[in-house]
Amino acid sequence: MAKDTGPSYDDLATAFRHQNYDPLYFFFGEETFLIDELQDLLVETALAPEQHDFNLDVVYGSETEASEVIGLCQGFPAGAPHRVVIVREFEKLENNRQFKDYAQQPNPRAIVLLACTEKPNLRAHPYRALKEDATWSEFQSPYDNEMPDWIQDYVSGQGYAIEPKAVQMLADYVGTDLQRAASEIEKLMTFAGERTRLTTDDVLAASGQTREFNVFELQAAIGEGRHADAARIAERILQQASNPRGEAIMIVAVLNAYFDKLWTLQKPGAMRKNKYDLAGEIGVNPYFVEEYKHAAQRYTRAAIADAYSALLAADYELKGGASRDAHLVLTLLLRRLLPPAARPAA
């Protein structure tokens, strides 16, 4: 991630938990899940529930205008140490340039959080003033290789442990979508019941797949060149799915992430690195690095490029670009994804 992004999520969350607040926050970026989490944490730590009626305002920029919002920000708390004002969709707030002056002299008895749903023009006011005078942070989507650590930390924060393979399965399954990752983890905790350790079986149960027939066994079969097994697993997954086309779209997404890892391992000198460095680069637990290395050795760069082309075409078809059955789309896709030496004769 870029270095100049302001305080990290962890730094801000820690400050909120210790009730260490600044009078004005300015958050923006594509990863709105983290902004939502900080908003909830701010409200939870700054105000007791019974103080919300008179001391909490959550407004949307598309539904109001700046002078009204500034009036809320300048108000004083009633029976509470602070009042909290949260402005969502700040970039849509009419006349929000008025916040240029407010940023220079914010109300010390208020905690104001201004959140944009996209990155604004930081060279123009009020954003330039906010970046200069407010506590600001940009929230960018994580990279693929950052997701396992994020999942591990999020699960730990919920008071659970999780198996390394389950972490990897989840990371492959959700991509870099933090909201989806959090939702899937909530599902896993439900499946776990009274247990406090999440397992690979929980991941499979939550996804409606089985230990023998699941997308992770499918990618292993592809990487090892086991065409018959890959075809059998893919067919059984679709048979078990309530929505075969939707399931096929998910399979394509997971396989695309798989080939991203193989592509990274094809870079000059990659195979000579130790497993811990490689694990960090491709975003897997070091325990699984050898499995990916063996698969990468079965492909050429050209073969992986062909795999990307095949995955893109399948994704297009499954999302409405053609009317072929999902079973047929996957069957044809598998032929092009296998290592060259394992592909069946045409």
C-alpha positions in Angstrom: 0.0 0.0 0.0 1.1 3.6 -0.5 3.0 5.1 2.4 1.3 8.5 2.7 -2.1 7.3 3.7 -2.4 8.8 7.2 -2.8 6.8 10.4 -3.5 3.1 9.9 -6.8 1.5 10.8 -5.1 -0.2 13.8 -3.8 3.1 15.1 -7.1 4.8 14.8 -9.0 1.8 16.3 -6.6 1.7 19.3 -7.0 5.4 19.9 -10.8 5.1 19.8 -10.7 2.2 22.3 -8.6 4.3 24.6 -11.1 7.2 24.2 -8.3 9.3 22.7 -10.2 11.4 20.1 -9.4 14.3 17.9 -12.1 16.9 17.1 -12.1 16.3 13.3 -11.5 13.2 11.2 -11.5 13.0 7.4 -11.6 9.5 5.9 -11.8 8.5 2.3 -10.9 5.6 -0.1 -12.2 2.6 -1.8 -12.2 0.3 1.2 -15.4 1.6 2.9 -15.6 -1.5 5.1 -12.8 -0.2 7.3 -14.4 3.3 7.4 -17.7 1.7 8.5 -15.9 -0.3 11.2 -14.2 2.8 12.6 -17.5 4.7 12.5 -19.2 2.0 14.6 -16.2 1.9 17.0 -16.2 5.7 17.4 -19.9 5.7 18.3 -19.5 2.7 20.7 -16.6 4.2 22.6 -17.4 7.9 22.6 -21.1 7.7 23.8 -23.1 5.5 26.1 -26.3 4.2 24.4 -28.5 6.5 26.5 -26.6 9.5 25.2 -27.3 8.9 21.5 -30.6 10.8 21.3 -29.1 14.2 22.1 -25.5 13.8 21.2 -25.3 11.7 18.0 -26.0 12.8 14.4 -25.4 10.6 11.4 -26.2 12.5 8.1 -25.7 11.9 4.4 -24.3 14.5 2.2 -26.8 13.7 -0.6 -29.6 14.6 1.8 -28.6 17.9 3.4 -26.3 20.9 2.9 -23.2 22.3 4.5 -24.5 25.1 6.7 -27.0 22.7 8.4 -24.2 20.2 9.1 -21.8 22.8 10.4 -24.6 23.9 12.8 -24.7 20.3 14.1 -20.9 20.3 14.4 -20.8 23.5 16.4 -23.4 22.3 19.0 -22.5 21.4 22.5 -23.1 18.0 24.1 -26.0 17.4 26.5 -25.1 15.3 29.5 -22.1 13.8 27.7 -18.4 14.7 27.3 -18.7 15.0 23.5 -21.2 15.2 20.8 -20.5 13.0 17.7 -21.4 14.1 14.2 -20.8 11.6 11.3 -21.2 12.8 7.7 -21.4 10.0 5.1 -21.0 10.8 1.4 -19.3 14.0 2.4 -18.3 14.5 -1.3 -22.0 14.9 -2.1 -22.6 17.5 0.5 -23.9 20.8 -1.1 -21.5 23.7 -0.4 -19.1 21.5 1.5 -16.4 24.0 0.8 -17.6 25.7 4.0 -15.7 23.1 5.9 -12.5 24.8 4.9 -13.0 27.3 7.7 -14.4 24.7 10.1 -11.3 22.6 9.7 -9.2 25.5 11.0 -11.3 26.0 14.1 -13.2 22.8 14.9 -15.5 22.6 17.9 -13.4 21.1 20.8 -16.5 19.5 22.4 -17.5 17.6 19.2 -16.0 14.6 17.4 -16.8 15.0 13.7 -16.1 12.3 11.2 -16.3 13.2 7.5 -16.3 10.2 5.2 -16.1 10.1 1.4 -17.2 7.1 -0.6 -14.4 7.8 -3.1 -11.1 9.6 -3.3 -11.8 13.3 -3.8 -9.6 15.9 -5.4 -7.2 16.6 -2.5 -5.8 19.7 -4.2 -9.1 21.5 -4.0 -10.9 22.9 -0.9 -12.3 21.7 1.4 -10.3 18.6 1.0 -6.9 20.3 0.9 -7.8 22.1 4.2 -9.1 18.9 5.8 -5.9 17.0 4.9 -3.8 19.9 6.4 -5.9 20.4 9.6 -7.9 17.3 10.3 -6.8 13.8 11.2 -7.1 12.1 7.9 -6.7 8.6 6.5 -7.0 7.0 3.1 -8.3 3.4 3.1 -7.1 1.4 0.2 -8.1 -2.2 -0.7 -5.6 -4.7 0.5 -3.4 -6.7 -1.9 -4.0 -10.4 -2.3 -1.0 -11.3 -0.3 -2.2 -9.2 2.6 -5.5 -11.0 3.0 -4.4 -14.1 5.0 -2.9 -11.9 7.7 -6.0 -9.7 7.7 -8.3 -12.7 8.1 -6.1 -14.1 10.9 -6.2 -10.8 12.8 -10.0 -10.4 12.3 -10.7 -13.9 13.5 -8.5 -13.4 16.5 -10.2 -10.1 17.3 -13.5 -12.0 17.5 -12.0 -14.3 20.1 -11.5 -17.3 17.8 -8.5 -19.3 16.4 -8.4 -20.6 12.8 -6.5 -23.4 11.1 -3.9 -22.2 8.6 -5.5 -24.1 5.7 -8.9 -22.5 6.6 -7.2 -19.1 6.4 -5.9 -19.9 2.9 -9.2 -21.2 1.7 -11.0 -18.1 2.9 -8.5 -15.8 1.3 -8.8 -17.6 -2.0 -12.6 -17.6 -1.7 -13.2 -13.9 -0.9 -10.4 -12.3 -2.8 -9.7 -8.8 -1.4 -13.3 -8.0 -0.4 -13.1 -7.2 3.3 -16.9 -7.0 3.7 -17.3 -10.4 2.2 -14.5 -11.8 4.3 -16.1 -10.5 7.5 -19.5 -11.9 6.4 -17.9 -15.3 5.7 -16.1 -15.3 9.1 -19.4 -14.5 10.8 -20.9 -17.6 9.0 -18.0 -19.8 10.2 -18.5 -18.7 13.8 -22.1 -19.8 13.5 -21.1 -23.2 12.1 -18.6 -23.6 14.8 -21.2 -23.3 17.6 -19.5 -23.5 21.0 -16.1 -24.2 19.5 -13.6 -21.4 19.4 -11.4 -22.8 16.6 -12.5 -22.5 13.0 -11.6 -25.3 10.7 -11.4 -26.2 7.0 -14.6 -28.2 7.5 -16.3 -25.1 8.7 -15.2 -23.3 5.5 -16.6 -26.1 3.4 -19.8 -26.3 5.3 -20.4 -22.6 5.0 -19.8 -22.7 1.2 -22.0 -25.7 0.7 -19.1 -27.9 -0.5 -17.6 -31.1 0.9 -14.2 -32.3 2.0 -13.7 -34.3 -1.3 -15.5 -32.0 -3.7 -14.6 -28.4 -3.3 -12.9 -25.7 -5.3 -9.6 -26.0 -3.4 -9.4 -29.7 -4.3 -10.2 -28.7 -7.8 -7.3 -26.2 -8.1 -5.0 -28.8 -6.6 -6.1 -31.3 -9.3 -5.6 -28.8 -12.0 -2.1 -27.8 -10.8 -1.1 -31.5 -10.6 -2.4 -32.2 -14.1 -5.1 -34.7 -12.9 -7.7 -34.0 -15.6 -10.2 -36.8 -14.7 -10.2 -35.7 -11.1 -10.6 -32.1 -11.9 -13.5 -32.8 -14.2 -15.2 -35.0 -11.6 -14.7 -32.5 -8.8 -16.0 -29.6 -10.9 -19.1 -31.6 -12.0 -19.9 -32.6 -8.5 -19.6 -29.1 -7.1 -22.1 -27.8 -9.7 -24.4 -30.7 -9.0 -24.4 -29.8 -5.3 -25.0 -26.0 -5.9 -28.4 -24.4 -5.7 -27.2 -21.9 -8.3 -24.7 -23.6 -10.7 -24.0 -20.5 -12.7 -23.2 -18.5 -9.5 -21.1 -21.3 -8.2 -19.2 -21.5 -11.5 -18.5 -17.7 -11.3 -17.0 -18.2 -7.8 -14.9 -21.1 -9.1 -13.5 -18.9 -11.9 -12.6 -16.2 -9.4 -10.8 -18.6 -7.1 -8.9 -20.2 -10.0 -7.9 -16.8 -11.2 -6.3 -16.1 -7.8 -4.6 -19.4 -8.0 -3.0 -18.6 -11.3 -1.9 -15.2 -9.9 0.2 -17.1 -7.4 1.7 -19.3 -10.1 2.5 -16.3 -12.2 4.3 -14.7 -9.3 6.3 -17.8 -8.8 7.4 -17.7 -12.5 9.3 -14.5 -12.0 13.1 -14.8 -12.4 14.7 -16.0 -9.2 11.5 -16.6 -7.4 12.0 -20.3 -7.0 15.4 -19.7 -5.2 13.8 -17.6 -2.4 13.1 -19.2 0.9 9.6 -20.3 1.6 8.9 -17.6 4.1 9.7 -14.8 1.6 7.7 -16.6 -1.1 4.8 -17.1 1.3 4.7 -13.3 1.9 4.8 -12.6 -1.9 2.0 -14.9 -2.9 -0.1 -14.6 0.3 -0.1 -18.1 1.6 1.0 -19.9 4.8 4.6 -21.1 4.4 3.4 -24.6 4.9 1.7 -24.5 1.5 4.5 -22.9 -0.5 5.9 -26.2 -1.8 2.5 -27.2 -3.2 2.4 -23.9 -5.3 6.0 -24.3 -6.4 5.4 -27.8 -7.7 2.4 -26.5 -9.7 4.3 -23.5 -11.0 7.0 -25.8 -12.4 4.5 -27.6 -14.5 3.6 -24.4 -16.4 5.4 -22.0 -18.8 4.7 -18.3 -18.7 2.8 -18.7 -22.0 0.6 -21.5 -20.5 -0.3 -19.3 -17.6 -1.1 -16.4 -20.0 -3.4 -18.8 -21.9 -5.0 -19.8 -18.6 -5.8 -16.1 -17.9 -7.3 -15.7 -21.3 -9.5 -18.8 -20.7 -10.6 -17.6 -17.3 -11.5 -14.2 -18.7 -13.6 -15.8 -21.5 -15.3 -18.1 -19.0 -16.1 -15.2 -16.7 -17.6 -13.3 -19.6 -19.8 -16.2 -20.6 -21.0 -17.0 -17.1 -21.9 -13.4 -16.5 -24.3 -13.2 -19.5 -21.9 -13.0 -22.4 -23.2 -16.3 -23.8 -26.0 -18.8 -23.1 -24.0 -22.0 -22.8 -24.6 -24.1 -19.8 -22.4 -23.6 -16.8 -21.3 -27.2 -16.8 -20.1 -27.0 -20.4 -18.3 -23.7 -19.8 -16.4 -25.3 -16.9 -15.7 -28.5 -18.9 -14.1 -26.5 -21.7 -12.3 -24.2 -19.3 -10.6 -27.1 -17.5 -8.9 -28.3 -20.7 -7.2 -25.0 -21.1 -6.2 -24.7 -17.4 -4.3 -27.9 -17.1 -0.5 -27.9 -17.4 0.4 -28.4 -21.1 1.8 -31.9 -20.6 -1.5 -33.0 -19.0 -4.0 -31.6 -21.5 -6.1 -34.3 -23.2 -5.8 -34.6 -26.9 -8.3 -32.6 -28.9 
